[in-house]
């Protein structure tokens, strides 16, 4: 089974969402990607449709934008 991918940038909104996502799902089924620390994954996130973080990519390829921490353009800069 493919994993969920949770993209975030480390801001308080993102960290709070990360804690909630890991609490309501099986943490073994979620890959957490901190785009501030893994800048090489920003292009990947954009290609999947991530427009802002925090965002959760489902195994089906759907992007669920959660609240609003930062736009992907802000993360790139």
C-alpha positions as CSV (number, residue, x, y, z in Angstrom):
1,X,0.0,0.0,0.0
2,X,1.2,3.4,-0.9
3,X,1.7,5.9,2.0
4,X,0.1,9.3,2.6
5,X,2.7,12.1,2.3
6,X,2.3,15.1,4.6
7,X,4.1,18.1,3.3
8,X,4.9,21.0,5.7
9,X,7.3,23.9,6.3
10,X,7.7,23.8,10.0
11,X,5.5,26.7,11.0
12,X,3.2,26.4,14.0
13,X,0.2,25.7,11.8
14,X,2.1,23.0,10.0
15,X,3.4,21.4,13.2
16,X,0.0,21.4,14.8
17,X,-1.5,19.8,11.7
18,X,1.3,17.2,11.7
19,X,0.5,16.2,15.2
20,X,-3.2,15.9,14.4
21,X,-2.6,13.8,11.3
22,X,-0.3,11.4,13.1
23,X,-2.8,11.1,15.9
24,X,-5.8,10.2,13.7
25,X,-3.9,7.9,11.3
26,X,-1.5,5.0,11.5
27,X,1.9,6.9,11.7
28,X,3.5,4.1,9.7
29,X,1.3,5.0,6.7
30,X,2.4,8.6,6.7
31,X,5.6,10.0,5.3
32,X,6.3,13.4,6.8
33,X,8.2,15.8,4.5
34,X,9.5,19.1,6.0
35,X,10.1,21.2,2.9
36,X,12.2,23.7,4.8
37,X,14.7,20.9,5.6
38,X,14.2,18.9,2.4
39,X,14.1,21.6,-0.2
40,X,14.9,19.1,-2.9
41,X,11.3,17.8,-2.5
42,X,9.6,21.1,-3.2
43,X,9.4,20.4,-7.0
44,X,7.9,17.0,-6.2
45,X,5.3,18.6,-4.0
46,X,4.4,21.1,-6.7
47,X,4.1,18.4,-9.3
48,X,1.6,16.6,-7.2
49,X,-0.6,19.7,-6.9
50,X,0.5,21.1,-3.5
51,X,-0.2,24.8,-3.6
52,X,0.2,25.6,0.1
53,X,1.3,23.8,3.3
54,X,0.4,22.0,5.3
55,X,-1.0,19.5,2.7
56,X,-1.7,15.8,2.7
57,X,-1.2,13.8,-0.5
58,X,-3.4,10.7,-0.4
59,X,-2.3,7.4,-1.9
60,X,-4.8,8.1,-4.7
61,X,-3.0,11.3,-5.7
62,X,-5.5,13.7,-4.2
63,X,-4.0,16.8,-2.4
64,X,-5.8,17.8,0.8
65,X,-4.8,21.4,1.7
66,X,-5.1,21.7,5.5
67,X,-5.6,25.2,6.9
68,X,-3.1,27.7,5.6
69,X,0.5,28.0,6.8
70,X,2.4,29.2,3.7
71,X,2.0,29.1,0.0
72,X,4.4,26.9,-1.9
73,X,5.9,30.0,-3.5
74,X,6.8,31.3,0.0
75,X,8.4,28.0,0.9
76,X,10.5,28.2,-2.3
77,X,11.9,31.6,-1.3
